[in-house]
Amino acid sequence: NEQKGQKTPATVTVRDALNQAMDEELERDERVFLLGEEVAQYDGAYKVSRGLWKKYGDKRIIDTPISEMGFAGIAVGAAMAGLRPICEFMTFNFSMQAIDQVINSAAKTCYMSAGLQAVPIVFRGPNGASAGVAAQHSQCFAAWYAHCPGLKVVSPWNSEDAKGLLKSSIRDDNPVVFLENELLYGVPFEMSEEAQSKDFTIPIGKAKVERAGSHITLVSHSRYVGHCLDAAAVLAKEGIECEVINLRTIRPMDVESIEASVMKTNHLVTVEGGWPQFGVGAEICARIMEGSAFNYLDSPVTRVTGVDIPMPYAKILEDHSLPQIKDIIFSVKKTLNV
Amino acid sequence: MKTMLAIISNALCRMTGRNAGARVVVSRSFADFTPQATFDIKKCDLHRLEEGPPLKAELTRDQGLQYYRTMQTVRRMELKADQLYKQKIIRGFCHLYDGQEACAAGIEASINPTDHLITAYRAHGYTYTRGVSIKEILAELTGRKGGVAKGKGGSMHMYAPHFYGGNGIVGAQVPLGAGIALACQYQGNNQLCVTLYGDGAANQGQLFESFNMAALWKLPCIFICENNKYGMGTSVERASASIDYYKRGDFIPGIRVDGMDVLCVREATKFAADHCRSGKGPIVMELQTYRYHGHSMSDPGVSYRTREEIQEVRTKSDPISMLKERMLSNNMASVEEFKEIDVDIRKQVEEAAQFATSDPEPPLEDLCNHIFYNNPPLEVRGTNPWSKLKSVS
C-alpha cells in the first residue's frame, strides 16, 4: 500500500545504509569527498563504498596509497581548508598509524585556535572484533577515542543508526570518529519510511531505548545491542523484563538516558566488546556513581566486556574472548541476585 | 616637482606611519634615490630541473624598504619575546626565529594573500607575515585574552585566514599542508599551499608519504625545508644520511636556495609557485638559513655549536644587514631612513609588549569554550563531580 510520495518499510543491510548515507551526502554537498585505501575502484575493502566511484569519479572518491598517517593528515588539512572529507580507515586498527593526526591535528585544533579553525571531518571504518582475524585486527578503539575532548565518537548498531548517524556525522562541523562493525555490514534490518528519506538524520549524543523493561537496564553499543536484545528475549520467558539502551554515541555519552532508566529499574549491566580496563563500561560505572541514579541502585553496576587478552585465532578461543548471550543472561541474573 | 615631492612624501609617511608634514626627507631629496636596481643572486642547486630561478633579481626602493621593515619587525618582535621570556612573562615553549627572517619575508613577497601557508612551531615570523599584528602575537605568547587565539593556544598555535599555524608535532604539518593543497586543487581556485618544515622534520616518515601523494596527484604544494643546520642540538650531519634536503623529494624536483638572502628566497619561491600553478605538481625547496637563538628559550644554543659560528653568521650573512647594505651601496635609501624605520618598529613592538603585559588573562568562563565549532552549548566535567562547567562554541 504505497501512497503517493511515501515509501513502505524496507529491509536494508547496514552496508547499504552506510552506502546510502554517503551517496546522499556526496550529492547534497559538493565539498564532501571520500578517501581511503580501496574505496574507489575496489568498491571498498568491505564494499561499503560500492558504486560511489562509478557515480562520482576520481575527484570525489579517492584511492590512497597505504599511508595512513599521510592520508589522514591530508584529509585533516583538506577539512581545515574548506572541504568536508570522509576519511576511511580500512579498520580502526590501522588508525593507530595515524592517531596523532586524529587527536593532535583534528580534535584539538578548534580549542587551540579559540574557535578560529574548524575541522569538519569524519573518520570511519570497521572497529572491534571480526571473525578469525586475530589479535592485530580485532581491537576496539571506542575507549581510546572517547577519552579525548574535541572528538565526537559514534557507534551505530542497526541500519537506521548507521544511516542517520553517518549523515549527521558528515554534516557536523567537528571531527567525528565513526565506529562501524564488520560483522554487522551484511545484517539486514528494517528501515522505516522516515529513515529512507534523504533528510533523515539521527542526532549525535542521544541514546535510544530499544526495548522497554522494568527489572534491569542493559546498556550497550554496536553489535552487542543485538546480543542484549537476544538475551532480553530469553530472560523475558523467565519473567525478567530488561530495558535495553542503545548508546548510539559514545562521546558525548547520553548519561541522562541511562540514569532515567536506572531510576526506574534499579539495576544496571553494561555490555561491550572492548577490553574491561578503562573501557566504556568503566566510564558508565563512574558516571552513574557520580550522579543522581546512584541512590536508586539496588546492586553495584555489572560490566560485561571482552576478555582482557589479545584476540586469539582458534574459533573456540575467539568465541570465548567476547561476550556471548549466555554471559549477558548470567550477569543479569547475578545482578538481580536470582 | 614640489607637488611630486609632496605626493612621495605622503606616500612615505603612510609607509612609516608618521604624520604628514613631519620631517621625512632628511639630507637629500627623493629625486636622488635610485628607484630600482638589479642584483645578482646566488645560483640555486637544482634537482630534476633543467632550469631554475633567475640569477638576477629586481628590487624597487619601495619593495626594499618593505622587506626591510618586515624583517626588522620580526627581528625586534622575537627579541622582545626573548626578553619577556627571561622575565617569566612568557612561559612554556618559545622557539625564536631571529636569523631566519629572509625566509618568511621572501616567501610572503612571492605568494598571494589568498595562497595558503602552514609551518611548524618556529612560527612567530610567519604569523606576522600572514597578517597577525605584533600585539596579538605577543599577547598570545603572554597568554592574554587579546592574543590571536585568546590565550588558549600559545606560541605554537596561532592561526589566521590562510595560515594554519603553528603546529607542535614535528612533521605533522606536512601532510596537513598537502591536504590544504588538495583542497586548492579540488576547488579549482589556482591557489597553492606553502608547507614548511625543518631539517629535523625532514626525516619524518609522514613527509615521504606526503611527497608520494602530492606527486601522484600533482598537488599544488611547495614543500619548503628551512635548513637551519640543527634539529634541536643534533646537527644535520648527525641526523641525516643525506643532507641534500632539496633532493629528498626523490621524484619531486627540488631547489636549494640561499635562505639568508631575501631576494634569493623571493625569486626561488616565485619560480616554485609558477611550477605549481602550471599544474606540474609539487616542488621541494631547501632554504639554507640559520637561527641565532638556541632551539628554544630553554636551550642556550652553545653546547652543540660554537659561539664563533654564530658570530660569523651574524657578521657575514645577517639577512637584514645584507639587504640594508645592498640598498645603501646602490643609493636606494639613506642611513637616516633606515634609522627612522628602526625607531618606528621599536615603538610599535614596545606598544605591543605593553599591551601584552597589561591585557588581562582570559576569563575563567572561557576555560571550556571552543571545544567544538558551531555546536550547541554542552556541559563539561570539571576537576570533581560537582564541578559542572559550560562550553559554548
Interface residues (C-beta under 8 A of the other chain):
Chain A: F33 K59 I62 T64 P65 S67 M69 G70 F71 A72 G73 I74 A75 V76 G77 A78 A79 M80 A81 G82 L83 D100 Q101 N104 S105 C110 Y111 M112 S113 A114 G115 L116 Q117 A118 V119 P120 P149 G150 K152 D173 N174 P252 E290 G291
Chain B: H116 I118 V148 A149 K150 G151 K152 G153 H157 Y159 A160 Y164 G165 N167 G168 I169 A172 V174 P175 L176 G177 A178 G179 I180 A181 L182 A183 C184 Y186 Q187 C193 G205 Q206 E209 S210 N212 M213 L216 W217 N369 H370 I371 F372 Y373 N374 N375 L378 V380 P385 S393
